[in-house]
């Protein structure tokens, strides 16, 4: 299995206090204690910087660092993986009122995927909109485990995932160093880049885990 934290924020997000290198140093210390952590996906709020290159840091710490985004839509936050110039040309990432149906459609057309983040969270989660009768036929995956969830939010997310038979990802939603990798996604195949990540998500070859489940055999 290959373990990735699919939801974390560095200082590029205005509400985070951790640098990418600080995250990688913390992960290295977790590895020494027996945890298996293969990579992280930076999902900065309302942005995607094509110029940021983390390949050297990845090599130095032997931890894959990929990039995505977390966007604000009319019906909650969505995590975007497989971002391309074609996608950012069609969707204004800085908009806080994105049409989620358009976002999912354009993501699908451009080789990306849009996954509802923390679906049980009040105000920015998918569940409350579904409770109002809004249907999301294009959703097949949601963030089942989120390290920042309160117990009641975690319960709603779990209930929704089970009720709708969604596939579930895991991410820490880290905004500070010690929160990284608290929740992760376990993949059956190695994740080499953003394109592979999208392929494996669409194929459904993954499941959500907590950090304590990711132990080196």
N, C-alpha and C positions, 0 to 999 in steps of 0.2 A: 504493500500500500504506500501511497505517496500523500503526504499531509500538507495542506495549504490553508493558510488563514486568508479567506477571500474578502475580508472587509476590515481595513485599517486606515488610519489617517495620520499623516505626518504634519510637520509644521507648515506645509503648503496649505493645509486647511486652517482656517482662521481660529478654530476652536481646539486645536491640538497642540500639545507641548513637547512632542517627541520628534526627533530627527530620524531619518531612515537608518542611519548608522547606529544610533542608540538602540533601535529595535533589534538590529542584527546582533549587536553585542549581547543583548538580553537573551535572544534566542540561542546564542552560543552557550550561554550559561545554563539554559534549560536543557540543552542537548547533553551537557556534561552530567546532568542529573538523570539522564536516561530517556528524555522525551525525544520523539522523532518528529522533526519539523523540517519540511523540505523547502518551503517557500511562503511568500506572502504576496498579496495583491494590494497595492496602494489604491484606495478608492477615494480620492480627494473630493471634497464637496464642490459641486457645480463647476467643474473645470477638468481639462485634460491638457497637460503640457507635453507636446510631442518632443520638445527639446531635452527634457530630462532623461538622462541615460544612467541607469544603475548597474550596467554590466560589470564595471570594475569592482563595485561594492559586492556584487553577487559572487564574483570570483574570489575576492579577498576573504569573504566569510563563508563561502561555499553554501550559500542560501539563495535560491532563486527569488528575484524581485521583479514582479510583473506590475503592470499598470491597468487600472480601470477607472471608474468614476462613480460617485453617488449623486444622483440628480433628484431635484424636487419636482414632483408632478402634482396635478390637481387631486390625485387620489393616492397620495403617499410617496415615500422615497423609493427609488429603484437603483439597484446596483447594475452597472453596465460593464460588460466584459467584451473584449475584441473591438475596442474603439479604433475607428479609422478616420481619415480626413473626410471621406465621403459621408460618414455619419455626422461629424461635427459641422459639416457644411449644411446639413439639412436640419439639424437640431441645435438650438441655442442652449448650450450647457449652463449658461448663467441665468437663464429664465427660471423663476421659482414657481411657474404655473404651466409647466409643460403638459401637453395632452398625453397621458400615459399610453393610450391606444395607438396614437401616431408614433410615439417613441418605440413601442414594441414592434410595430410594423416596419419602421425604418431600420431598426436594429436587425431584424430578420433579413431584410433586403440587402444589408451591407455586411453580413457575416459576423454580426455581433449578437449578443443576447442581453435582455433586460430582465432582471430578477428582483421582485419586490423585497425590500429590506425590512427587517424587524416588523413583520406583518401584524403582530399583536400590540404594537405601540400606539398609544392614543395620539391622534392628530396626524401622524405620519406613517401609519400602518395600513395595510390593505384590508384587514379584517373588518374594520368599522365601515368601510365603503361597501363591502359585500353584504354586511348586515342591513344596509339601506336599500338593498335590492339591485345594486349595480353588478353586472356580470363581467367577468374577465376571461373570456374563452381562450385567449392566447397564453394565459399563465399556466405553466405546468410545473414550475419550480419556484419555491419561495425560500427565504432564509429561515430555516427551522430553528437553528441555534444561534443566538447572538449574545456575546459576552457582556453586553451592557444592559440586557433585559432585566427588568424587575420580575419577581416571581409570577405576578399575574400576567405580565406581558409574555413571558415564556410559556405559560399555560395556554394562552389564547393561540400563540403561534403553533404550538404542538397540536392543539385541538383542530385548528384549521388545516394543517398539513395532513393529518389523519383523515378528517372528514372529506376533504377534496381529493384525497389520494395523490397529493403533490409529491414530487421529489423534493428533498430538503437539503440545503447547504448549511455550512457553519462558518461563522466569522467572529472575530473578537470585538469588532467595532472599536478597536483601541484608539484612544486619544492621548494616552500616556504610556510610558515604557512598559511597566509591569503588567499591563493588560494584554499585551500581544500574545496571540496564539491560545488564548483562553478557550476559544471554540474554533474548530477547523473543519475542513472538508477532506475526507479520505477518498482518494482516487485509486481506481484499480490499475491505471496505466500512468506512466511518468508524464508530468506536465512540463513540456519543453519551452513553451512560449504562449502568448495570448491566444493564438490561433488554435493550438492544441487544447487549451483550457476550454474554449468554446465548444470544440468538437466533443470533448469528454462530457461536458455538461449536457449537450444536446443528446448524446448517446445514453445518458442516465447512469453512467458507470461511476457512481460516487455515493457517499452518504455522510451525514453530519456526525461529528464526534466532539467530545470535550477533550481538553488537554490530557487529562488523566488516562484517557483511552489510547493515546498515541505513545505507546511505550516500545522501545526497541526490544525485539525478541532476543 
